[in-house]
Amino acid sequence: MSTLRVIVDQILAPVPGGIGRYAEELTRELILTAPSGSDVAGIVSASTEAQYATIDERLPGLSNLYKSPLARRELSLAWQHGFTILPGKGMVHATSMLAPLYRHDRVNDRENQTAITIHDVVPWTHPETLTPRGVRWHRAMAARAHKYADAVVVDTHAVAQELSEYFDFGDRIRVVSAAVGSALKLPVDAEARAIGLKLPERYLLAVGTLEPRKGLEPLIKALALPQTQDLPLLIVGPEGWGDVDVSSIARDAALAEGRVRTLGYLSDADLAVVQSRATAFVFPSLAEGFGLPVLEAMSLGTPVIHSDIPAVVEVAADAGIMVERGDAAGYPERLADAIGMVASDDELRERLKYLGIDRSHAFSWRASAEKVWQLHADL
């Protein structure tokens, strides 16, 4: 029996985020698509029994769960500095940069292989959005991957190109896309949930934190322009980032109280309701490796307005309205123009609805899992 061991630790992170979702969805499909004679095991940092049970519940069919004696922080530091002891040998697939990388003969020792996933180049292009320790850790792990990884997985060809400016991984780079989560579906009680969330009849929706690279500040400023037709903005995510909060930016933009509202973190069912009812989903991000929220909104038939980040353009193709970032001072007005165009044109919204649904169907976790199995077979 050949076993693929997958790092699933991010699923248990305090805020799993996009990588946690990626790890869960991909691993579930790896289990379901395992070739004859192969199975999938998990690797996780020291956690509670309840958390181990959560992994077993979310990933039925795991052949085994290796429980490191080290907690998440200690494990990340140990692997950063090359202390990579794992029981046995074989294939390891890291769904993030948390990976046990070590020196080995990549040419002749093909039974022992490690693939690492690098989701974006933010630690190099926007280091201010991470902690100093986070920047050092990500850069150190990428350097270890350059030395020791048998393969490097990225979400888009755009990230592969951007990453090549910092490391030459050659033919070790593989593109394995993300897809819409299996749990993101409209619930049967959608109407009741909409009432409970106090959703207005028409509104704009954004997802993310207020950190600079997400572009929420220029979006909020865009609302002060007449093109946006006084549409309210709902933001899925936390109220603030650092010492900056949504309310203060809205006040600075002279927006009416309540025009911008944060919803915090939502369940998949609530998120599906909020996304499906939005007049438009706006994704003004300044740096991304994939842009999964764009695909999620499209899957629910919501018209999408997005920035011209290469990775997001690659994912959205021609199924959304692209807005050039260009000069920072003019970005809010360009966003406002796009919002006004979509909000005022019923025919355009209908066309974007079906273009988006079709585009979302081009991505699936099954196809991604099959690519991962093929990757390890090729190694």
N, C-alpha and C positions, 0 to 999 in steps of 0.2 A: 504493500500500500504506500503510495506517494502522498505526502501531506504538505499542503500549502499553509504556512502559518502567517496569519494576518494580524497586524497591530491594530487592535480595536479600542485602544485606550481612550481616544478622544470622545467616544460615545458617553463615557462617564465623567467628562469634564464638567465643572460647575456651570459653564455656559458652552454647550457642545458646538453651537454655531454651525456654519456650513460644512466644516470638516467633519464634525460629528455625524451630521446627516449623510455625508459622502461615505464615511466609514461604515455606517450601518447598512445603507442601501447596497453598496458594492459588495460587502461581505455576504449579505443575505443572498444575493444573486450568484456569488461565487460558490456558495453551498449548493444552490439549486442546479448549477450548470457544471458541477465537477465532473470531469471525464471518468470513465470506468477505471477503477483501480486508484482513484484519487479521492482525498477528502480535505476538509478545511478545519484548522484549529485556530484558536484565538490567543493573543498575547495581550496581557493587561497589567498595569502597575498594581501594587498592593492596594486593595480596596476592602470595603466591608462585605460581609456575606450577602447583605441585601443587594449591593451593587453587582456582585457576581451573579446573583439570581436574575437581575435585570438583563445582563448580557445573555444568559441562557434563554430568557423569555423572548428577547428581541431577535435572537439569532438561533432559532431552532435548527438542529442538525449539525452544530459544531461537534467535531469528534473529540475535542479536548479544549480546555481553557488553561493556558499556562499563566499562573499567578506569580508575578515577580515579587520577591521579598521587599523590593524598594517602592516607596511611594512615588507619585508622578514626578514631583520636582527632583527627587534624588535620582530617579531612573533617567530623566532627561539629561541631568548633569553627568551621570555615569556614562551614558552612551555618547555624549559630547566629547568626553575625554578618552574614549576608546575601551572602556570596561564593558565588554559586550557579551559576557557569558550567557548562553542560553542552553537549555538541555537538548542534546542531540544536534544533528546537522540537517541540512535540507533547504527548502525554499522558504524565504521570508518576503512578505509583501507589506510594505509600510504605506498606510493611507495618508500619511503626512510626512514631515521631516523627522519625526521621532522614529529612529531606526537604529538597529544594532549593526553598525558598519565596522568592518574589520579588514585587515590585510589578508588577502588570499589570492590564489592563482586563478584569475578570471578566465584564462584560456583553457587550462587543463582540469580545473576542479569545478566542473559544471554541475555537480550534484548539490553543491553548496552555493546558493545565490541569494542576493538581496536586491530588491527593487524598492526605490524610495520615491515618494510623490512630492513634487514641489508645485504648489498651487498658484503662486504668483511671485513677482519680484519686488514686492512692497518693502522688504528689509533693505533694499538698495535704493529704490526710487523714492520711497516715502518713509524713511526711518523714524520721522517724528511721530508717526501714528502708533509706534510700538514703544515699549519700555526699553531703556538702554540694554538691560539684560536680554530682552527678547531679540533685539537686533543682533547682539553678539552671538546668541545661541543659534539663530537661523543662519547667519553667515558661516559660523563654524560648522554646522551640520551640512551645509551646501559644499563647503570645502572638503569635508570627509567623503561626501557622496562623489565628488569629483575624483577622489583618490581610489575609493573602494567599491562604489555601487556598481552592480552588474547592469542595471537599467535605471533610468530616471523617467518617471511618468509625469506628464503635465496635462492640464485640462484642455488646452487649446494650442493650435499652431502658433498663435500670437505669443503665448508665453514661451514657447520653445525658441522663438526668434529673439525675444527680449532677454531670455536667460543666456543665450549665446554671447551676449555682450559682456557677461561676467565670467562664464565658464564654457570651455569647449568640451561638451560631452560627446561630440561626434555622433556615431550611430547608436549610442546607448539611449537616446531620447525616444520616447514613445508617447503618442497622444491618446489619452483615454478620457473621453468626456464624461461629465456628470449628466444627470437627467432629473426630471421632476420626481419628487418623493412619492412613494406608493400611498402614503397616508393623506396626501393633499387632495381631498375630494370633498365636494359639497355634501354636507350632512343633511339628513331628512328634516331636521329642525332648523333649517337655514333662516327662515323668517323670524323665528323666536330669537335666534342668536343675533340677527341684525338689530332687532329691537333692543335687546340687552346691551349691545355695543353702542347704541344711539347713533346709528349710521345715518347721515343726511341723505337726501334723495340723490344729489349729485355731489361728487367730491373727487379730488385727486388723491392718489395713494403713493407713498414712498416707503422704502424699507431700509433700515440701517441705523447706525449710530451717527452722532453729530461730528465725528472725527473728520478732519479736513479732506481726506481723499474720497469720502462718500459724496461730496458735492451738495449736501443738504442746505448749506448756508446760501449759495447762489440760487437754489430753488426757492427758498423762503423769500429771498429778496425779489425774485421774479413775481411773486404774488402781489407785490405792490404796484405792478404795472396793469393797465386797463385790459390788456389782451386776455388776461386770465379769468375775466368775467366774474370776479369775486368768488370763485370756487374755493371751498375750504380744502385744507390739506390735512390728511391723516397720515401719521408716521408710525409704522410698526417698529418698535425698538425703544431704547431707554430715552429718558428726557434730556440728559446731558452727556457731555464728554469732557473730562477734566473740569475746569472751572467755567465752562461755557454751557449754556442751556438753551433749549429751543425757544422758551418764552422770551428771554432777553433779546434774541435775534429777531423774533417777530415784533417786539416792541420797537427795536431800533429801525425796523423797516416800516414803522407806522401802520402795522396791520391791526385790524379790529381784534379785540380780545376774543379768543376762541376760534379765530380763523385757522390757526394751526393747532392740532391736537395730537399728542403722543398716546399710543395705545399700549405701550410696553410690549412684552413678549406674549405672543398668542399661541394657542394650541393650533394644530394643523387644521382642525375643523373651523375654528374662528378665522384663521388666516384665509382659508378658501372662501369663506363668506365675504370677508372684507375685500379681497382681491376681485372676486367675481362681480361685485356691485359697483366698482369704481368707474367713474367716467373715463379715467386714463390712469395708467400706472407710469410714474416718472422715475427714471433711474439715471440721475445726473452724475454718477460716479466719475472720479478723476483717475482711478487706478483699480483694475480688476484682473483676475486671472480667468474668470469664466462669466460670472454674472448670473447665477442660478435664479435669483428673483425675477429676472426678465423672462426666462423660460417658464417659470411657475405662473406668472401672470398671463402669458400667452396661452398656456394650457387651459386656462379658465375663460378664455375668450375676451380678455381685457385688452383694449388698445394700449400699446406701449410706446413711450417716448424715452429715448436713451441717448447717452453721450456717445462720442465717436471713439471711445477706448477700443483699440484693435481687437481685444478678446471679446468684448461685448458685440461689436460689429460682426465678428465671425459667428457668434452664437445666434444673433438675431437675424442675420442675413438681410433680406429686404422686407421682413415682416413687421418692422417697427418704424417709427419716425426718428431719424438720427439728427442729433444736434451737435454741431461742432463746438468743441471747448474753446479753441482759439484764444483770443485775449481774454483774460479773466474778467476785466471790467465789463465786457459786452456779453458775457455768458448768461447772466440773468435775463437780459432782453431776448436773446435767442431762445432760451427756454420758454419764456412767456409767449413768444410768437408761435412756437410749436404747440403749446398748450391751447392757445386760442384757436388755432387751426383745427385741432382734433375735437375740442369741445363744441365747436360751432358747426361741424360738418357730420351729419348723421350717416351719410353715405360712406365717408372716409372711415368712421368708426366701425361700421359694419364690415367694410373690406379688411381693415386691420384685424378684426375679430377672427375671421376665417384664415387669413394669412398666418396669424399667430398660432392658432390651433394646429394647422398643418405643419408649421415649423417645429412646434414642440414634439410632434410625433417622430421627428427625425432623430431623436435621442431616446435611448432606453438603457436602463441599468443592465438588462440582459446582454445587450450588445457590448456594453463596457466590460462586463464580467468575462465574456468570451474573449475579448481582446487581452485581458489580463492572463487568462489561461494560455492563450497563444503566445504571449510574451514569454512566460516561463518555459513553455515548450521549446521556443526558439533558443532560449539560453542554454 
